[in-house]
């Protein structure tokens, strides 16, 4: 699989660079997460910043191939959940993502000054959930603690801190001038992991966790007892998360693209009104 992706990237680079239809892009926006610690698609209280940088190759006047690198953060907290408030868990994670995307513009920006677009692709991302322990700046990385018994309970393997994802979404793109385009995009990420937040399955036995990973692991596996009148650590086998549903995250924001070389353009910028948006796509 990796070999085919590398070959595809090489073909895209060599072909499109020779055609001199290359844009560079800069992204600034927000990130959010959907999983065991957040059931809502969007919570402003948990939104974080994400930035991106990439290259966009104009295959046709409507079809682009994009190579993009993103760097951002994810955050969620049971404090904002009515369902799991008493569990009192939270997580942060830096996230780094590299995407190969295919974008289709509904209208030709050499003829119209704005167009809706959709995109889909394949990505690879890295993450590492952690919890900050107050104002002293100390930080605990959760994957090392095996909070659900990974690594010492039979059948429980340590989870990987990187995975493939499928980015997809859409937005609106605007022509600014011959060398600049601006677009707003919203893109979901389907992931192959349920551990972005370090929560997936059931609570492991408290004493077993204590013997194998220490008191800090017990404290991070369940924090409901830290609340006023909070319950004690749950019995082993009690539901902690939902392993049937993988975690999602998404980015939304603005991208500004700059044409690196305007040579070889084969079509003059000339705008016209949209007559019928239901015409068959032109390639």
Buried (B, 14 or more C-beta within 10 A) or exposed (E): EEEEEEEEEEEBBEEBBEBBBBBEBEBEBBBBBBBBBBBEEEBEEBBBEBBBBBBBBBBEBBBBBBBBBBBBBBBBBBBBBEEBEBBBBBBBBBBBBBBBBBBBBBBBBBBBEBBBBBBBBBBBBBBBBBBEEEEEEEEBBBBBBBBBBBEBBEEBEEBEBEBEBBBBBBBEBBBEEEEEBBBBBEBBBBBEBBBBBBBBBBBBBBEEBBEBBEEBBBBBBBBBBEBEEEEEBBEBEEEBBEBEEBBBBBBBBEBBBBBBEEEEBEEEEEEEEEEEEEEEEEE
